[in-house]
Structures are given as C-alpha cells and as structure tokens.
Amino acid sequence: MARTVARVIVDALQELGVRHVFGVVGDALNPLTEAIRTTDGVDWIGCRHEEAAAFAAGAQSQLSGTLGVCMGTVGPGSVHLLNGLYDAAKSRTPVLAICGQVPLAEVGSDYFQEVDNDLLFRDVAVYRATVTSPDQMPRMLESAVRAAVSQGGVAVLTVPGDLGDQEPGEDRAARFALDRPVTRPDDPALARAAELLGAADRVTLLVGRGARDARDEVLRTAETLAAPMVLTLKAKEGFEGDNEFQVGQTGLIGNPAAAHALDSGDALLMLGTDFPYRDWYPKGCKVVQVDTREEHLGRRIPVDVGLTGDVGATLRALLPLLATASDRSHLDDARERFAHWQEGQRRLADPGHEHRWTGRLRAVLDNRDHEIRPEALAAAVDTHAAEDAVFTSDTGMATVWLSRFVGMRGSRRLIGSYNLGSMANAMPQALGAQLWAPDRQIVAFCGDGGLSMLLGDLMTIKTYRLPVKLVVFDNRRLGMVKLEQEQAGLPEFGTELDNPDFAAVATALGLTGIRVTDPADLDASVRRAFDTPGPVLLDVLTNPQEVAVPGKPTVSQGWGFAIAKVKEILPSHEG
C-alpha cells in the first residue's frame, strides 16, 4: 500500500533524526498527528499555545544545530506560530513549520478560518509553499528542509486538510543531501588582513556566536596578537570559561572594561558576529571582519578588510601570517579593568549589600524594604546550578543579571531571544531544551512579565513531567522598560504589574512552587529548588528599584535618571 502525504512527511522527519514535533492538534493536522502517533521515535508534544511550540522547536534547533519542527493548524493556529518563528529566523537556526490549510477546493474563497499562509510568512521564511497536489511530495518537502538547513532559517510548508490522507504518485523516501561546505577567503585577502593587524599596536577582538566552533583558533589568535577579547552575549557560551583573554560583554548589558578595550584599540578583529549596536563600536580604528555571510561585512561598522568564510578555516589560514605581538600592555590593562569590575559586581551580589544614598532620593533609590537583590539571586543560581546546565533567559532585566552573574563554565549552554528580543521566550525554550537533553539541568531566568504572557504552558511542563527549574525575577515591573523611561528623563508609567503569587499558581498546576521574600532565605531556597526532583518554579520577590549601569554611562542618561526620580517622588509629597 502506498504511503500518504502525511506518512511521507513524518517518515522523513524520523529519517532526519527529529525526535519531537511541537504544536496544538486540530482539523487539518489530524492526518499528520495520526502519522506521528503511529511512528516510533517521533513524539508529538502538545503545547497550550502555538507560540510556545515555535519557541520550543527553535530552542531544540539552536542547541542541537539540527532541524526543529513545529505545527499549527488552519488560520489562528498558524498565526500563533509567528512570533516564535521570527525568533528562529533572527537566530538563524533551521526550523520547519508545517501549517494546516482549508480544503484545497475552498482556497481563495474566504472560507472559515482561511489565512493566506504564503503571504503571512513571506517575511519570516526562507522557503514557503502550499502543497496543491499529492504528487508534489516528497520533492516539496525536500526543498523546504534543504532551504531551512542550508540558509539557517524557517521553512513553512502548508498542507490543506484534504491532502494529508492522499497518496503521492511516486512512493519513495525523501532524500535531503544536507552536507554543507566549509569555506575560507583567498590568499590575497588573508595577506591584507595580516598586514593590517601586524601594523596595529593594540588589537581588540569582538567575538560572536559564529565563532563558537573555532574556540581553539580564536584563543590562539588572541594569544598571538596579545588582544583582549570582547564577547557578545551569545558568545558567552563557549568562550567565557577558562579564557584568560575575555573581558565580558559590551553594550547596555556590558561593562567598562569591555567598552575601554574597544575604544582604546587601534584595530578591531570581528569574528563571527553581527553585533547590531553601532553606538558601541570604536571610532577611528582599522577593522577586519570575518563572517560566513558576505552581506554582513561592513553593515554595522565600515571595514577595511572583509573576509568571507568559516571562522575556523579562516583563522587556520591567517594565523601563520601573523607575527607574535611583543607588547601585552593593551591586554593586561583590559584584564585588570575587568577584574576590578568583577570585584565590584561580587560586592553587589552580596545579599547584605546596600546602596548608600542621602537626601530626598534615598526613599526611592535605597532598598528600604530590604527586598532581595536580583544580583544576589543570579549569583546564587550560578553557585548551585550544575556545570552542564542549560540556561534560557527572558528578554529584559533577567538577561542583564544572567549576563553579569552567571558564568558559562564547563559545558553550560545558553540561549535566549537575543536577536528578536521577544518577551515570554525563556519558559517555552526551557521546555524544548529539557526534551532535547532529558538528563541535563535546565534553568530558565524568567521575568515576571514574560512568564505571565505564556503562563498556560506551565501545564505542558507538568503534563510531560519535565524537571525544568524556572527562576522568576519577580520585581512586579517591566523592569527594562522602567529603566528605559527613567534614562530618558520620564517617570515610570505603565510598567507596574499586579502579579499573583507565582509559586501558588505553580503549585495549583501540579509543579513545586517556592516563594522567597526574605534575603536570609535566598541561598537555601535556591539550593532546595535544584535539589527538588521534577519541575520547580522559584518565585523570588526582588527589588524593583535596582539599577543596571551600562558599560559607558553617559551624562544625559545620568541626568535623565535623576530627573525621572524627582518626577516620581514629587507627586507623593503634594497636597
């Protein structure tokens, strides 16, 4: 008996090594979910919201480097996938979304729930197509998967509800041929780069996630050039631990040592990064950039030599052309500044540490209620988490505290919505991560605003008995927005959150809930969360007035913050 369209798709997913398909069941997907139900090795993970399904599939793809898969049924089900798919697209990770559609004869008739998926996903997908005949399979599926994997992006394949049970004319297995080439620049370009770097007195490296597979070559380059290494947030994983050259991150979440290392260099070597914040790049220095995507070269900062190629292959060819630097003062100065900053951060993470303010602002800026410092919470998690833990973080202040106080040592991993900047990603990404690595500890740094957006998928965690640890920075605020407003001189407005007791909510849903309100209980509560089997939600009430100072605070930011605080205080003293 010939196989159906649905069976062709699911058999191909099994052959590709896909273990989980995330989504919400319904109508047009029924032939596909039935094929999954009867296939060994491919499991259907029923989520409560398709956005969570897309985030979970994207997380598995980022962690494994292979294809993630999610599904959404007709109309609203597919629309709900969109935000998680945008995150995958911005993260350049391969995800296949299989979407339902109305019966083929009704397409274009404004049928109930009909949505034009090819139009809907035009901006997010590197490949999108609607199956209009069973005879298009498996060729159309092969094209979708090849596009997602080769381009590192999202492919959307739409299957009308009446086609899933039909049989293709040609019954054959899908064939994908997914081997990818490793390229490097030509010799004249490498010679120009070596000449530029050799003529510089102070070289700084800016290293991104694209260099992750070339750690040894990057460290050898830093040693040869005596260059401090500034890391993007996504490069913490793989480059932060056991690295005598790294000086942390730059940008708003960064530190003064990294900012100074960039600004004081006379040459910048960018490796596998498309760091987007142009204001944080140095001015007036020579620039060499290495990236696999030629279109990335020079789009953030003008480059003098652009090298298109794999970072590892490029550096292996470049290193023999580089002379060993004799002057290490640039590196030593950056590392000394970084150590000084880290010592200051350790003091901030001391649960007993308090700011000392005087005058009228003290009532607002001082931690007068002795609430838990978010720095202390992040540091406690760093202490008690496993050396192979996988971390996810919500966009906002939760990511700031993770970036500054959690070290990516050992075989720790880290993902987040670091290109799209979506809220609500940490918990569903943790869901996908735990299914990908059932024996590893998965820790989600959740903002209270982000967690509450997709709160329903706590039930998915319960249903599949996933032992994730959800750490909630419960400051009753949209903390990053609050900080943005105050730095612009605006009083806080619209950021306060009327939160429930998240630990009680978790308990009601069948998870272990732990609520922490006293700094004295913090360390023991974090330890208990990690020691408790099964899923745990740790709800920690943190100080909403805590400020994260950027690596290069400006006078205008300082004045804006002071003005905002005065505006926030004055109404309470009127009348």
Number of C-alpha atoms within 10 A of each C-alpha: 5 13 18 22 26 25 23 23 23 23 19 20 23 17 16 16 13 20 19 23 27 26 32 23 20 16 14 23 26 17 21 25 22 14 21 23 14 12 14 10 14 20 17 18 20 18 24 18 21 28 28 32 31 35 33 35 34 36 34 29 25 23 18 14 13 19 25 32 26 30 29 30 29 26 18 13 21 27 18 18 25 20 20 28 30 24 26 30 25 18 21 19 28 31 32 29 28 25 26 30 29 26 17 16 10 13 15 11 9 11 11 10 12 18 20 15 21 16 10 14 22 13 12 20 25 19 22 25 20 20 19 16 16 20 16 15 24 20 13 18 25 16 17 23 26 20 22 25 23 15 16 22 27 33 30 29 24 26 28 24 22 17 22 23 17 17 20 19 14 13 16 12 15 19 15 17 8 12 9 8 7 12 14 21 19 13 11 9 15 21 16 16 22 19 14 17 22 18 12 16 18 25 28 27 27 27 28 23 20 19 23 20 13 21 15 14 19 23 18 14 20 22 17 15 26 24 31 30 31 29 26 24 26 23 23 26 24 22 29 22 15 11 13 15 21 26 29 27 27 27 21 15 21 24 23 23 27 27 23 19 30 27 18 16 23 20 25 25 23 26 28 25 22 23 22 13 12 11 10 16 19 20 13 10 19 19 23 23 26 28 24 21 13 13 9 16 23 16 13 14 18 14 18 16 21 22 26 21 20 23 27 24 15 24 23 17 16 20 18 9 15 18 14 14 17 10 13 15 13 18 25 15 15 27 22 13 17 21 14 13 15 18 11 11 16 15 14 18 19 15 21 13 14 14 12 9 13 10 6 11 14 13 12 14 17 17 20 12 7 16 19 27 27 28 26 25 27 24 23 22 22 19 16 16 22 18 17 15 21 25 25 29 32 30 25 21 26 27 25 22 21 26 21 20 23 19 17 25 20 15 13 21 19 23 24 28 25 17 18 16 14 18 21 26 33 32 31 31 30 32 29 30 30 23 20 19 15 13 10 18 21 31 27 27 28 30 30 27 26 22 25 16 12 18 19 15 21 24 16 19 25 19 14 12 13 23 25 27 26 26 27 26 29 30 25 19 23 20 25 18 16 20 24 15 18 24 21 17 21 20 21 19 11 10 16 15 14 9 13 11 15 22 21 17 16 22 14 11 16 17 22 21 21 21 19 21 15 13 18 12 12 21 19 12 18 24 15 15 24 22 12 12 13 16 23 28 25 26 24 29 23 24 22 21 17 19 14 16 15 17 19 17 12 11 9 12 17 16 15 20 21 19 18 20 21 17 16 17 16 9 9 8 6 6 4
